[in-house]
Amino acid sequence: MALPAQDERTVPAVVLTGLDRGPLDEGLAGLHRLTEQYGYVVVVCSEATPEPVVRRLHTLRALLESDRIALFRPALPPLGVAVLARQLRQLASCELSPGVLASAGRLLTHYIHAGAVLGSVARLDRVPVGLKAHARSWVPGSQFAVLAHPEPQVVRVGPEATLKGPEFGTWMLVAKGQSHSDWVAGLGTRWGVHGVREAPLPAESPVWWGTGRLVEFCGYLADLSVLYQLVTSVRQTRCHWCGLDVIGDRCVFCGATSQVSASPRALEPRTPA
């Protein structure tokens, strides 16, 4: 899902649809056209993206024999993936090299707090769930608040329930499925977010969370200057295989590894108003 632009500088997204349903040569021509137009392409998709689509992406990249196409599947719920993709679109307006921009995704993942309020955790297999929570899933009206990233946590929704939030100022994005919960608004208050915005529920969310009865939420950094400062403050190295400047221990384009890792930079704790 491509979120609306955060500001006037945010680069538009190109949504690749129907890759597994259309002819192979059509997908090949489209991806080749994008690569020739922009020079480099970073494809961001969810871990819940259907496997036929992922296989088609790898096939297209292999047929093009191109190290200018990066496939990135962050370990985030679908709404978090959409937020991360928009952050990369924001950074694409800055003077960052393709390798640094592509590898910035792994760094920025550390600063995303993603979760959901679920009507049931019986089919949730991406976050550890205790036996008691599984049993309570069968009680009518039960709801569970789940933080999938950065630290997995599951609590039963109640007046005193909360989830560990970011220690820096964020915005919150909320996407409602076949459910409703006022608890998320209260969580935003407890997290001290700058504001709450709404978005449609990503198509992969019911698959990722194991239920359509959910309200997905994501705490994230929205300020381009903060994102840019985070990325440029990390040491850059040159990939020994393809020659691109990168951050972290692996080039997202060619897959070559190095001994240097990109540790997340600590942000100043937010100050209560």
N, C-alpha and C positions, 0 to 999 in steps of 0.2 A: 504494500500500500504506500503510495506517495502522498505525504502530508503537504498541506499548503505551505507556501514559502513563509519563512519566519520573518524576513525583511526584504527590502527591495533588491538586496545584493544576492539573495539565495539563488543558486543556479537551478533551473528547471530540471525535473527528473524525467528520465525516459523509462517508461514501464514496458517490460518485455512480457507480453501476454501470449497465451496459446502456443508456447514453444513445443509442448509435447503433442499438440493436436495438428499443427500445421506441417506442411512439407519441410523436409530437412533443408533443401536448397533455399527455401524462403527464409528460414531462420538464419542460415549461413550468410545470405546476402545482407540481411538486416544488421547482423552483428559486425560484419565486415565494413558496412557503410558507417556505422557508429565509430569504429576504430579509426577509419580513414578521416572522418570528420573532426574527431576530438583528439586523436593521437593515442590516448589511453582510455580504457573503460574499466570501471570498478562495478562489478555486479554484486549487490547486497541482497541476500535472501534469507528467509527464516529456516531454522532447523525443521520446521513443520511443512516446508515446501514439499510437495509431492515428489517422490524419488524419480519418476519419469522426467520431470522438469529438470531436476538436478543432473540426471544422466545426459539429457539433451544438451545442457550447458557445457558439460565436460566434453561431449562429443564435438560440439561446435568449436570450442577452443582448440581442441586437438587438430581438427581439420584445418583450421586457420593457421596452425603452427605459429601461434603468436604469444610472445611474452608480454604483450601490451594489454592483456585482458586478465584481470584479477577476479577470482570468485571468493567471496567472503560470506561465511555463515556464522555470525556471532552467536554465542551461547546466551541468547536473550529471548524472552517471549516476543511474539510478533509486534506488539505495540512498541516495545523497546527497540526492535530492529528498525521500525519505521522512524523513530526519533533519531536513532544513530545515523540512518541514511540521510535525514535532513541536516544533521550537524555536518556531515561530510559535504553536502551540497552548499552549506554556508561557507565552509572552509575553501571550497573550490573557487570562490571569488577572490581568494588571497593569493599572494605570490608564493605558493608552495609547489615543490616539485612533485611529479606524479607518484614517485615512490613514497615520499613522506606523507602525502595526502592519503594514499591507499593504506599505509600501515598505521595511520592515525586512528583508524577504526578500532584496533585492538586496545589502544591506549584509552580512548574515550569511553569504551565499554565499562571501565572501572568506575566511572562517575555516574552511571545510570542505575537508578533504583526502580526495579520493575516488579509488579505483582498484580494481584487480582483478588476480588471478593467472589467466592465460588459458592454455588448452591450445594455442591457435592465434591468431595475429594476422592471418591471411590475409584475413579479412573485416572487420577493424576499420578503419572509415573516419572515426571521430570523433576520433582521436588520430594525429598524424603517425608513420608507421612506416617505418623504413629498409628498403632492398632486402634487406640481409643478414638482418634479422629475419623478413621475409617468406619468405626461402629456408629459414631454420631451422624455420619452422612445419611444414615437411613432414617433419622428422626425428622419428621416433616417440619419445614420452616428453618432448618439449621443453615447457617452460613459460616464460611470460613475465610479468613483473610490470610493470603499467602504471599510471602515475599520470595520471589524466585532468584533475584539478583540484587546486590552482590552476595548477601549471606542468606541462604534459604531459611525460612521461618514459617510456621503455620500456627495460627491462633484461632480460636472460635470467636466469632464476632459478638461483641458485647460492649456495654458502656465503658468499661475500664480497659478493654483490649486495645493493643497498639502494636505497631511494628517498628523495628529499629530503622530510623531514617538517616538521611545524609547530614553530615556535620558542616555543611556549607549551603548557601542559599540556592534554591532551585525553583523551577516552575513545575507544575503538575499537569499532565495530560490524562484525560479520562475518556474511556470508550465503553459504552454500555451495550451488552448483548441482550439475551432474553431474561434480564433481571433488573432489579433496581435496588440501590443501597445508598442511604444517606451517610453511612459510616465512612465512606471514602472522603467526603467533604470534611468530616471531623479529623480524619487522618492528615489531610492537607494542612489543617490548622495546627495540629500537633507537630507536624514537620516544619512549620514556619515557612511554607512556600510563598513565593512572591505573588502567585495567582494560580487559578485553575482554568484550564481550557479543555474543550471537548473535541472529540474526533470520532469518526465512524469506527466500528469494530473491524479489525483486519480479518480477512477471510480465513486465515490460518488459525486464529485464536481458539475456536472451539476444539480443534484438533490438538493444539499444543496443551491446553488446559484440561482436556478430557471432558468438557461439558460446555453446552451453550448457555447455561444459566450463570452468567458471570458479568462482572464489571471490571474491566482491566484498567490499570493505572500505571503511570510512569513518572518519576521525578527526574528532571534533567536540567542541564545547563543550557540556557538559551542565548546568552550574550556572546556574540561573535568574538569580541575582544578577549574574553576569558578563554574561549576555545582555542583561539590562535596562540595565546600566551602559553597554555598548557602544552600544545604541540611543539612550539618552537623552543620551549625550555628543555626539551629532552635531547640528549646527545644523538647526533645523526652519524651514520656510517655509510660507506659505499658498498653496495652489493658486489661481492667478488665475482659473481657470474654474469649479471646483466649490466652492471655499472651504475644502477640507479642509486640515488641517495635514499636511505630508508631509516626508520627508527624501529627499535626492537631487534629481536634475534632471528627474524625470518623475513625474506622479501616476499610480499604478497603476490607479486607478478610471476616470478620464476620459481619460487619455493626454496631458493638456496638459504642456508642457515649460517649464522655467525655466532660468536661467543658473547655478543653484547645484547643485553636485554633492556627494554624500556620500562622502567618502574613508574607507576603512577605518582604524580606529584601531589603532595598534600596541599589542599586548599585551606584557607583560613576558615576556622569555625564561624558559623553565622552568629551574628549578635542579635539577641531578641530585641524587638522594637519596644 
